[in-house]
């Protein structure tokens, strides 16, 4: 159980307290600039500021088997082969584990990319390799900033299924995403606007028409999503 | 690859020891005492310094590129080389100090430039802030060196210092080796120990942190190690450019392009490259006094150009 108590990162994130459970797939949705990344980073303990995060009552300290952080940026400076990059996810100075690396690459449908330098991959291919890096050490908690951005529709579904299976093995998975259809596959959704969690619950409760209209200015019509005016401002 | 590079270093070191204006083997037959002191007081320090300074520059270059996640970074961007040069110049002027005094002044200068850098960058600064502070410190110290040169007490002093700044291993002594060697070695060991953490920096600073790397402590250690390994070298040999920039690019493909894993082979390749350059300088005809620092720049600048062209 991961408890965040009065977590705040002014001016991006207002004081927030919430409890996350292992074995759950938690989606964080909200408009651009609402504070999704700030919340994820604060939960993962990667930014300094007021509030505390406790893992089963203890201070949350980063460790490859405890925490994985996948940033939204897909940049790669060095032309490291994909397999070697995934190995880095085992932690500094960890013994090479070819089986774990192969399994992670295969789970992300990136086996064919294993020997390609990451700097030469397309953004979507790189996104899959970087996700493999995040899951390779089988961490207890995964914080993923837009893991399905840049992916084609097939791979989006694959990755959502992979994250559900990570949750099924007992990991706590928290991801930011913009795809409101795929957000329905989460066990729990946090809706963020202006740096505050304004709705928290199962998808069918959070994704109601009023709320989506108010926060995103969209509604679901017969031909899919359409723009509407944000009717609370 | 490491074994090959180590062998190359050993061969170059032997060649360097055997090389000089005097045939030591012939001298040994006539005057063993003189041959022995020539060997210990001139050949040994020169060879040892070439290996150590080259290794320090190579390792520092690889570490700087890993730390700043920038293949065009070099140890010079942090400022300790300029600090060491300024310290040595000031000691040379105002204290009238000999080579040992200049080396101590150089070490003090490198240390002070490091403190200035850390003060400017602030605690827990990210790599971007650190490199900006380093560029600012280097520029400031560069101007100070020019100012010191323009205030030279005599044209001879100016000539001597200009020549010294170009970098050379001519006539270096055992005390200079004894002064620089431990500092450079400590710097290299610190860098080698930081190598696994620097590897994870390939994934970005936040991800490295999430893997349990203590970012600010690691940055501080690496900056200190670079200051030791390059500052001590400049303090006894003057400025030797481009080794730290180029060597990591030569070896990184053989280290799987992992930035931290490139540190050890960069140290070996730096030692080999500087030893080879110092041998080349001595092979030139007697009248042509090409400085070691000038030669490394002559080789380095075109290589750097090719590197940039290759990236387009």
Interface residues (C-beta under 8 A of the other chain):
Chain A: X41 X44 X46 X61 X62 X63 X64 X67 X68 X69 X70 X71 X73 X75 X76 X77 X78 X79 X80 X81 X84 X85 X88 X89 X91 X92 X93 X117 X130 X133
Chain B: X69 X70 X71 X196 X197 X199 X200 X202 X203 X204 X206 X207 X208 X209 X210 X211 X212 X213 X252 X256 X257 X258 X259
